[in-house]
Structure formats: C-alpha cells, structure tokens
Amino acid sequence: MTSISILGEAQLRELVPLDLAAIDQVEAAFLALATEAVAMPPILRLDLPEQHGEVDVKTAYLPRFDGFAIKVSTGFFNNPALGLPSLNGLMLVLSAKTGLTEAVLLDNGYLTAVRTAAAGAVAARWLAKHDTPHVAVIGAGEQARLQLQALTLVRRVERVSVWARNRASAERFATEMTATLGVRCEIARNVHHALVEADLAITTTPSRTPLIEAADLHPGLHITAMGSDAEHKNEIAPAALAAARYICDRVQQTRVLGELHHALEAGVVSAQTVFAELGQVIAGRAVGRTHASDVTICDLTGTGAQDTAIATLALARVREAGAGTIFRNEVKC
C-alpha cells in the first residue's frame, strides 16, 4: 500500500508562496545543472493550432533530491471566450528510488508561475548591478507582477516603468504594484521610453517580433528575458543580443527556442560560440557581470530542473503541514 498526496491550487498557494525560500530552491536547481549529473530530456511539445493550444511536458532528475517531477503545462488561448483560464497544468512527483507516484499537484500552472518568477530573481541576484532602483517591466500580465514581486526580494526597487500593448492593462499593473509593493510605477509610452533610464528590465510577453533593439541598450543595463519559451516567440532583437553579455538557463534549449535561437538564425552570433549558463555563473565556472557598465541579458526558457525543484519544495511543505487528500494505492508485486 502506498500513499499519494493530492492537492489543488488553493492549498498550494498557501503552502508555496513566492518567497526567498522558493528563490533559493530554484537557485539550487540552476547550480545542480552546472555541478551534478542531472538528467533532463528535451521539452516535449504538442501544438493544437485549430484550438490555438499548446502543451509542454518538462521533467528532470536532480541527484540532490529524492524525487523528480513531471510537469504538464497547457496554454489554450481561446479559453477566455469560454470563460476559462488560458493556462493550466499539473505536476506529478515520483520517487527517484522506486518510481512510485508520491504526489499529484493540481496547481493549474501556479507552481510554474512561482518557479519562473523565482528564476528571474536568481538572474537578477547574480547578473544585475547591486543598485537597481529603476526597473522597466515589459508586459503587464501575471508573470510581470510576479517577476517584479520576486525582484523586490533580492534588489531594492524604487521606481518602475511599465509598458504593455494594452494601456489599460499597464494602468492596472501600475496601480496594483504601487499599492502592493510600495514602489512608484509609471506608464511608459513605448518600450524605448521604458528602458531609457532603467537599471534592470524584465520582458514578460509572448511577442513574435522583437521589442528591445540594440539602440535600447546602455551601460549597466541588465535584461531578464523570460517570454520566449517557444520557437516563434522573440522579445530581444538579434543585434541587441549580440551586443550584450549573454547568459541563459540551458544552452541546448535556447539554441532551438528563446532569444539565442533567433540570433543564431539571423547570423549575428556564431553557432560555435560558447555561451554561459546561469548555473555555471553561480558555480563560479563561467563569467557573469564583471563591471558595473556591462550590459547583460539572461535568456530564461524554463527547465525541468526548476519544476522538480519547486515540486520538491511543495511536497516537503505538504508533508510538514499534513495537508492534502491522501489516496491509498494498493501496489501488487
């Protein structure tokens, strides 16, 4: 007889807030990628164009954890017309020793949102200047909010410039973030205006055409780009990427999706170039920011290692709290 913990989104939101512990857990996953024998297969992706839908499956085994997660993430972008959310998903946690299922986390994408925001904070912690009072946020959705929230846990933020294609969304973002985080938020008339005085910029959109150009770069700027998690998405112009110090979460992923993919395709960077991963920077095996005037770009496409890390944290919190519904599963030998 085995026990499987089953939890829904509401319980997981209570147990796994976006806090420093979550950021540290995701940082540990980055470090593991650079220092341990992590097993992480390529992303399995399924497109359903007639439904404007996509499904991603990510997983990874990290030797430092007793279990591993398999995450199924869906995005069906016609859903709002049906009164349903666009994003959904769940995580399965299995024992790395026996392969038995230990938990079913019906998070509807919440844990993915937390680990993605935490990854942005890790990027800022290791690559941005220590002083980043002015932040530009490109996009005004859930991840824009979470990225800014996570950033304030690792950096001092005084002023935020936000730009979104929908000005009303940008205005809601500014109002909510000012009230929630106590920072001064203003609406930028365009992306260039948002970045012109920024110390740090975060891009959070599903844009298919570049939003940040080489002319937007200036000494000391750090950019965390997390919107381009598919081959057709592109937030950073290839020339801008080529002009900066480039770091990513996983090179083998960003070569086929993310920002690097487009720079390689445009021929502005060589396919033979050795690119640093964030975990290597954390481990001291690669160079990140070397001077306050450096321009750095961190290309985050999301990894199965991050999913296993946040699911492991969630399961530990579940067990500590004695939370969830316990399903008794009879296993026959």
N, C-alpha and C positions, 0 to 999 in steps of 0.2 A: 504494500500500500504506500503510495506517495502522495504528498500534499502539494497542491498548486495554488498559489495566491492569485486571486483575480481582483483587479481594481479598475475603477473608472477614472475619468478625467478629474472630477471634483475632488476625490481623495488624493490624487497625485498632485494636484495644485497645492493642497495643504501641506503635503509631506515634502515636496521638492520645489521650494521657491527658488527664484533666481537670486542666489546669494554667493558669498565668497567661497563657500564650500563647493558649490556647483562649478564655479570658475576654476578652482584648484583641481577638481576632479577631471575636468576637460583638459586642463594643462597637463595633468599626468598622462592622459591619452596621447597628447602630442609628443611628450617625452618618450613614451613607450615606443612610438613609431620609429624613433631615431635610435633607440638603445636596446630594444628587445626583439625577439623573434616573433613579431606579430604576424598573424595570418589574416590577410584582408583581401578577399577577392574583388574583382571589378564590380561596379554597380550594375545590378540587373534593372533594366529599364523597359517598360511597356508603354507604348503610346496608343491611345484610342482617339484618333483625330475626329471621328464622327461625333464623339461626345465631348470634344475639347478636354480630354482627360489624359492624365499621365500617372504612372505608378513606378515608384523606385523601391528597390529592395537592397538594403545595406546590412552588412554583418562584419564582424571581426572577432578574432580570438586574441586576447592580450594575456600573456603568461602571468602577469601580476594579479589577475582576477580569477576567482574560482568558477565563474560562469561566463557566458557570452550571450549577446543579444542578436536577434534577427528582427530588423525593423522594416515594416511595410508602410510606405508613405504614399498617399494618393492626393492628387490635385485634379478636381473636376470643376472646370471654371464656368460651366453653365449652371452650376448648382444654385447660385444666389437667386436666379429666376424661379427656382423651385422652392425657395425658402429654406435652402440647405447651405451649410458652410462649404466653401471651396476645398478646404484642406481637411484631411482625415488621416487615420492610420492607427497602428498599434505596434507594440514591441513584445516579442516573446523572449523570455530569459530562460536559458537552458544550462544545465550543469556541464562544465568543461571536463568533468571526470567521468560522467555516466551518460551524458546526452539527454537525460530526462528533463522534461519541462518543469521549471520551478515557479514561473510566474507568467501571467498574461496581463500586460499593462495596456488597457484600453484608453489610451491617453488622447486620442483624436488629434495627434500631432503636437500636443503640449510639450512633451519631453524633447522633441526635436527642436521646438522653438527655444527652449531653455538652453540646450547644448549649443545651438547656433549662436545665440547671443553671448553665451559664455566664451565661445571660441573667439568672438570679436574682442572681448575684453582681454583675453590672453594675447591676441595680436597687439593690442594697444600697450599692454603691460611690457612687452618685450621689444617693440619696434618704434613706438611713438616717443617723442620727447617727454621728459618728466613733467614739463609745464605745458599743458594743453587747455588753456582757458576758453578758446573759441573753437567750437565744433560745428562742422557742416553735416547735415543729415539729408541725404538724397532719397526721397521716398517718405511716405507718411503712414504706412500700414503697421501691422502688429510687430513685425520684426524691427522696424525703425524705432518703435517705442522701446522694445526690449534691448536692442543694441545700445541705445542711449542710457537706459537704466543700468545695464551691466557696466558700461564705461564709467559711470559715476562711482562705481565701487572700487575702481583702480586708478582713476585720474580725477583731478579737480576740474570741474567744468563750470564756467561762469556764464557763458553766452552760447546760444545755439542759433544757427541759421538753417532753416528747413526749406527745401524745395520739393514740390510734387506736381505732377501734371494737373491734378485736380486741386485748385487753390483752396476749395472748401475743406478738403482733407488736410491740407497743410495748416489751415487755420485751426482746425480741431486739434491737430497734433500740438501746435504751439500752446493753445490754451490748456490742454491736459498736462503737458510736460512742465509747464510753468507752475501749475498747481501741485503736481505730484513730486517733482524733483527740486523745485525752488530755484530753477535757472531761468534766465531771461531768454525767451525764444522769439525770433523774428522771422517773418516770411521773406524769402529771397525771390526776386523777380525771375531769376534764371539760375542755372547751375553755376555758371561762372561767378555770378554775384554771391552765391552761397559760399564758394570756395576762396574768394579773393583774399580774405584775411584769416582763413581758417588754419589752425594748427593741426587739426585732425579731421578727416572726412570719412563718412560711412555711407556706402551705397547699398541700397536695400531693395532695388526694383527688379522686375522681370524684363527689363528693356532688351529689345533685339537690336538696337542701334546704340553706338557709344554716346555716353552722356558727358564724360570727362575727357577733355582734349589735352594735348601736350601744353597748350597755352595756359591751361588752368593750374599747372604745377608751379610751385615756388619753393625756395629753400626752407627746409624744416618740416614740410608737409608730410603727414602720414595718411595713407588711404587704406581703409579696410573695405574690400570689395567682396560682398557675400551674395549678391543677387544672381550671378551667372553660374547656375548649377546644372545647365544643360547646354548642348552644343549650339543651339540657336540664340542663346542669351549673351549679351555683351554690353557692359557698362563703361569699360575703360577703352579708349581708343588705342590701337596698337602702338602708335607713336608715343603716347603717354607712358605706356608700359615700358617701352624700350628706353625711355629717358630716366627711369627711376631704378632704385634698387628693388628687385623683385623677389618676394618670398611667398611660398604657398603652403597649403596644408599637405598636399600629396602630389608630387610632380607627375606621376603616372596618370593621375586623374586630370590635372589641369592641362596636360598636353592634348587631351581629347575633348575636354569641356572646360568652361571657365574662361578667364581672360587670356591666359597664355595660349590657348588654342587659336584664338583669333590673331594674336601677334605672330605666331608661327606661320599661320596661313597667309598673312599679309607679307611675310618675308622680312619683317623689320628686326626679328631676332633669329639667331641660328638654332637649328634643331640640335646642334652639337654642344650648345651652351649648357654648362652645369648650373642648375638653379637650386637655391637653398630652400629647405623646408623649415617650417616654424619649429618643429620638434628638434631639428639639428641646431637651430639657434639657441633654443632653451638648453640643450645639452652641451653647448659650447663647441660644437663641431662645425658650425658654419657662422658666417658673419651676418649680423643684422645691421642695425644702425651703428655707425662708427663716429658720427659727428652730428651736432645739433642741426647743421644745414643740410643733411642728407634728405632726399625725397625717397620715401619707402612706400611700397604697395604690397599688401598682403592679400592674396587671392584665395578665398575660402570657398571650397565647393562642398564641404561636408563629408565626413568619413564614417565608415562603420565603426572605427575605433572610438569615436566620440559617442556613438549610440550605445556601444557596450559600456562605456564609462558612465554615462548618465543613467542607464538602466541598472547598473550595479549599485550606484548610489541610491536610486529609488528603492530597489529591493532591500537594501540594508535598512533604510528608513521604515519600510513596510514592516519588516521583522521586529525592529525596535519598538514600533508602536502597536504591534499586534493587529495591524489593520488589514482590511480587505476581506473578501469572501474566500474561505478555504474549500477547495474542491478535492475530495479524496478519490484518488485514481488507483484502481487495482491493477497492478502490473504482474503479469504472469511470466514466469521464466520458461 
